[in-house]
Amino acid sequence: MRFSIFAYSVALCAAFSPTPRHIGPRRVDLRMASVDDKPAPTNLDRLKEEASNPFRTLRLFLYGAAGANAAIGGFTALTQLAGTLGEAPNAMPLDQVLQNIGVDFGVVAFAAALYKFETDSREIEIDSQVEGEARAKTKLSKDAMKEREEMLGSLTVSVVTGEGGDMRAAPVSEIQSAARQNLVIVAGKKPVLKEALVKAMIMGDRFAAQNVLVVPVPLDSDGETGGSGSKGFAKSSWEDKPYVAKAGAEGSGGADWERYVGMEIEAAAAQAKMSVAEIKSQGIVIVADRQGKIVRRGLGAPEWGMVIEDLKPKEAK
């Protein structure tokens, strides 16, 4: 009887449960902070969560009440068991007493599991809400984003113009508007660049079909951009591809690229709640479409399949 009442309560709670939210990993531009770096939830955050899940408190109450009721019944059954084993007068049969004990403590365990699941879900949603608000504070405004896109458009890249490997310098904005090229900037140390460009070799045909131009920007030990003549960055087979461009014009020091990449690294560090040194070590990826819009930022070597999918024209998706 007690188990039937509890089962009915569980079914009633399920009827009031909202559609489960997606609380797993999302596709984001930059990775979120680790658990240790999360800001502590405030009372306001918990009130917001309660407002978004008004029946959660009711479910927690019913789970707790059902568990407490079953616990009382279980301890009562234990006293009955003592009487049965002591052959007290009018004692209940042993098999019935054992059945009552099993049902009561089974309900206690089930109610405790449901209560823990509900409280864990609440904490996950609160953490997700706090992270989202923290990331929103570090998100660039529309004006700042437009300024950053214009800054990128004013930078110069050198592209291969013929089979002989001749290079021609042109502003990024011209490459995007006149040549209709999408740009993927990969800034990092040599291992990061090598990993990105070696993986790109596998998808070389798709780069040409999608008009994707990759601009590797090497960072030296201080995080500054290195020119084509930097030590350790001699042109290799994975750099010598028609879809790979050089940041800056031949012979230039790359000061403009250094300034731009430095701003992106600082923004990434603030958003991901990581140190600038960690961002430099992992590398950063900026994806800009042919309209000059930055459509993705990320850390580490790019996932080329995802990047190419993001750059497809809307009608082709």
C-alpha angles and dihedrals in degrees: 000000000000090000091051091053091049092048089053090051091051091051090049091052091049089055090058094044114111122231106285113260123227103259098162128093116314130201102261133165095235131023117256126243122277119259091260091057097050117115112246114259114252129216088258090057090053092048090052090052092049090050091052092048106034095166096051092086089051092050091049090051093050093047091049094045093048091048093048091048091050091047091054090049091048094053089047089053089051090058088049089052090054090052092048093050090047090051092237118180115273090009117163120252113272095238092054092048092050090048091053091049092050093049095045097049091039088058090048091054092045093049091048091051092050091047092051092047090052094048092046090051090050092052092047092052092046091050091048091050093049091048091049092052092046092051091047089058091057095043115114116251120240091256092049090047092050090049090050091050091050090049090053091048091055094055121100128236131184115224133187110257104179146016090266091067095250112167127219124193119221138157116266090239090059092048089052100043104033102030093032091226126162114217131219113187115198113188119184148095122303097272091053093048092046093051091049096047096042089054089047090057089067091058098038096130092053091055091057093045092049095040093238119166118194118210113192113200111194118213120207123214091284093052093252121136115260125216127233090274096054116130113264093020102087110148111272137181093274091053097043097081130120091238092055116089131187122243107241132001124298110282095012121129095228096233092146092051090047091054093047096047090045091056091049092049092051091049091048092050091052094047097044093039090233130129120264088243091057091050091050091049094051096039129226133248126207119188118198124181126220091267089063095252119138104230102174143017124188147159127248128006111343124252096236096198090056092044094052090047091053091051096051115113111258093247090055095053 
